[in-house]
Amino acid sequence: MNTSKTGQNILWKGLAFLLLLMVPMLVWATQEEKKKENPPSSRPKVQEQKPQVQRPQTQVQRPQTRVQRPQTQVQRPQTQVQRPQTQVQRPQTQVQRPQTQVQRPQTQVQRPQTQLQRPQTQVQRPQTQFQRPQTQVQQQRQQPGRVLTPTESQQHIQNLNRNRATMGGINRNPLPQGQVTLRGNGSRTIAASGGRQFQIRPNGTVSRVTLSGGTTATFRPNGGVRAIRAGGMQINHGLRGERRIVTVRPDHSRLVSMGPHQGYLERPYLTRNGRTYIQRTYWAGGRPYVRVYRTTYYRGVPWYGYVSPFYFHPMFYLWAYNPWRVPVYYRWPWFAAPPPWYSFYGGYFAPAPMYPTAALWLTDYLLAENLRLAYEAQMDAEANAAAAQANQPPPPAAEGQGYTSQITPEMKQAIAEEVRAQLAAEQQGASTAPQQPAPSSPEAPPTALDPARRLFVVPGNLAVSTIDGQDCELTSGDIITRLDDTPDTDNKVRVSVSSSKKGDCGVGSTLMVNVNDLQEMQNQFGEKVDSGLKTLQDNSGKGGLPPAPAPGTTAGEVPTPPPDANVDSALQAQQQQADQTEKQVQQEAAQGAQN
């Protein structure tokens, strides 16, 4: 019995153990059936609720763990957790925004630096506007303005003609009757009889007159003629009354008159190795002479470089380049009996007491030549003014010593260094075969823009404008320094006046000069250096000069052509034609109230 009871107990215990094992299995089976009834897609809804339940905790704990919790949530479901990450990081952005806002003033502080640079662009723009006053006026002429009625026009012109007798030049003449158009800037246009048009400045002075046949004339505020253009002829008047006439002839040659007794005829000469050469037959001092120039283009603009007609022996260049053994005390031929030009400019220029180098001697030589030309131009200007009509305002009268400050020895030494650079360039040209000149490059900057050569001696009268638009004039012997290496859109560069004579552009003023004018200065500089070298060779061992080695010359880059015939008569005919053109302009422009 006991044994049977023991066996039954064991059996019941085994059954109970099996039941305990089956309960988890049944629970697991029940969960599996529920999973089958609820697809997995519904599971995220349950999981989405858990973050929503946890969000209050996140929001509560944000002040402590708002930086780290997004990192924990990043490891959770990537697609759905990235959204909370974006949402969770937004508070970080908001928290960091004060820092960004604190830094923004730094950004705003830096922005004014950009704005400070913009005025520099705006400051440069007025320079372009200074160079465009005529263009803007021309545009305003084409733009319609307020056209006055005949009665209003008549009354307006009567008001303008009051007190004109106190004005000078063309401004003394009464304005003709015609239809008046008022412009927005205060200027006026009068359409008079015969197709004439008068452009009037706001102050009542005449700025431009268009006459029959297309002839145009521009005038300065004082009533003096600035320029006249008639067909292929252009007449330019300087501030001192000098006149420059340029005529483009049917064969494309140019006849240029620089005074009653000097000028040149320019025409193509030859083409060699892809390079075009032009020749100029000058007429000066009652005789002709020829100079040759090579043509090159820079930024689409042609310029002409001086070609030496001959080369000296290389040893002669070395003798002129290097210092002499002992300083030379040289007395210039004109020093004993000073000519008028030296008496006039004696306070501006004085020759050196001694010459340790040929470069310094050549410096005084070319300065003396330029001042002689300046004096002759002044005398020609006075003659032109005397022959002009009474309504042409006279040029400034010469006043004794025409200088503002003497050319210093330091400035002469700077010019002497430019002479040495010219000698080195010619020596290099002499070493190459003149029969094989280098081919021309399509675009090459002129020597006037060489960064190593900035000093220029003005060889003739040149009307220019300052950077603030004021007119002034440079004359022969003035010294300027180039400030820019690249020209602007008008092919001009800034220069500073280093030395000038009385009545010229003031020392220290900044001017705008055309690159072609600078290149012409460089050409004249080279020509005078060659002329001075020839004088040195011809006077070797005379007047205190040391003997020069290796006399003689060799042919230049191209042969020098003979001078063109009848250049003097052509210049005289051009002068007469210019006189007739100016007389016609004065007569037609003077037809005032009577018409």
Secondary structure by P-SEA (a helix, b strand, c coil): caaaaaaaaaaaaaaaaaaaaaaaaaaaaaaaaaaaaccccaaaaaaaaaaaaaaaaaaaaccccaaaaaaaaaacccaaaaaaaaaaaaaaaaaaaaaaaaaaaaaaaaaaaaaaaaaaaaaaaaaaaaacaaaaaaaaaacccccccaaaaaaaaaaaacccccccccccccccccbbbbccccbbbbbcccbbbbbbcccccccbbbcccbbbbbbcccccccccccccbbbbbcccbbbbbbbbccccbbbbbccccccbbbbbccccccbbbbbbbcccccbbbbbbbbbbbcccbbbbbbbbcccccaaaaaaaaccccccccccccccccccccccccccccccccccccaaaaaaaaaaaaaaaaaaaaaaaaaaaaaacccccccccccccccccccccaaaaaaaaaaaaaaaaaaaaaaacccccccccccccccccccccccbbbbcccccccccccccccccccbbbbbcccccccccbbbbbbcccccccccccbbbbbbaaaaaaaaaaaaaaaaaaaaaaaaaccccccccccccccccccbbbbccccaaaaaaaaaaaaaaaaaaaaaaaaaccccc
